[in-house]
Amino acid sequence: MQAHKYVAGIIGNEILSKFNIIFDLPSKMIYLEKNKSFDEPLVINCCGIDIQLSENKQKVLIHQVYENSPASKAGIEVNSELLSINRKIVKEVNMQDIIQMLKKEGSIVNLLVKQNEVEKSISIELKSLI
């Protein structure tokens, strides 16, 4: 999954969370045992952006925009500031909740971003990237 051209690195932990991981150090073996969440659907980023906090932790920035994603088709650019999602100000929401808001495939989210010092309202329909 890490080598996928469009979603490299965004689903590794989601896959690992479906297993209990056992390290057998003397044998240099790792065992993956299915856990209770194994059969739950794999829900990943459906908008096509990767976000991070600014260095001073005061802004939520768009770190990456995946090619051919809903975000790229809507014209969202790298280094834009994400201001709100569905009128919820992102500074008032924790990062995990922001990420969850961008995973509901089929839903439409309204984003307010600041690109090149201009605020821009964008509606995108969330679609699975894989």
N, C-alpha and C positions, 0 to 999 in steps of 0.2 A: 504494500500500500504506500510505502514511503516514496516509491519511485514513480507514482502516477504523475503525469505531466501537469494536471490541473489542481490536484488536491494534496500534493506531497506534504506530509507532516501534520495534517489536521485531523486524522482519524486514528492514529496509532494508540493513543490512550483510551479512546472509546472501545477499540477492539480488546485491549488488555483488560479493561474493566469487566469483561465478560468471563474472566478466568481467575481462579486462585492460582497463584504462581508459587511453585515450590522449587527452591534452589538446593540441589544436592552438591555441595561444594567438594566433598572428597571425590565424588565421581565426575565432577565437572559437567553436571547435567542440570537442565531446567525442565520442569514438568509443568504443563498447563492443564489444569483441571477445570471443567465447566463449572460455573457457579450459577446462582439463581437468576441472574440477569442475562444468561447466555441466549435465551430464546427471544428476548426483547428486541424490537427493531433497532437497527443501527441508524441513529439520527445524527446527521452532520450539518455543518454550515450549509445553508441553502441560498445564501445571498451572493456569495462570492467575494467577500472581503475578510481580511484578517486585520484585527484591531490591536492596538497597544496604547498604553499610557505615554504621554509626553515625558520627557526627562524630569520635568518639575512636578509630574503627576497631576497637573491641572487640566489636561485636555485628553480626550480620547481621539487618537489619530488612526487613520486608515493606513495601515502598514503595507498591505498588499491587496491587489485586485486581481482575481483569477480570470484568465482569458476565457471568453465566451460564457461568462457567468451573467446572471441577472444584473449584478452591479456594473460590470464592464459595459453591458449593452445600454445601461442607463446613463453612462458617461461619468461614473464616479471615478475620481482620480486618487492615486497614491498621495499621501501626505495631506489629504483633506481632513478637516476636523469633523467628527461626528458629533452633532449637537443634540439631536433627539431621535427617538424611535417611537412612532405612534404617539407623539406629543409628550412622551416621557423624557425629561431632560437626563441625558446619560451621566452627567456629573452627580446626579442624585441616585444612581443605580449602580450596584456593584458589577464588575466585569463578567462574572458568571451569569448574572441575569441578562446582561446585554447579549451575551453569546446565545443564551437560550431563546431570546426573542427573534433571533435570526435563523432558527432551526425548524420552524413550523412549515414544512413543505405544503405548498398550495395556498398559503395565506398571503395576503398583500400587506406589506409594511410601508409606512410612510416615514421616510428619513429626511432629516434636515441636516445638511452638510454645509460646511464653509469651505469653498474652493476658491483659491486666488482672492481671498478677502471678500468674496461675495457669497451670501447665504443662498442656498439652492434647495428647494423642496423636491424630493424624488419619491415616487411610488414604484415599488418593484414587487413582482410576484415571486415568492420563494420557490425554488426548484432544486431538487437534489443534484449535486454536482457529479455524482457517480451513478 
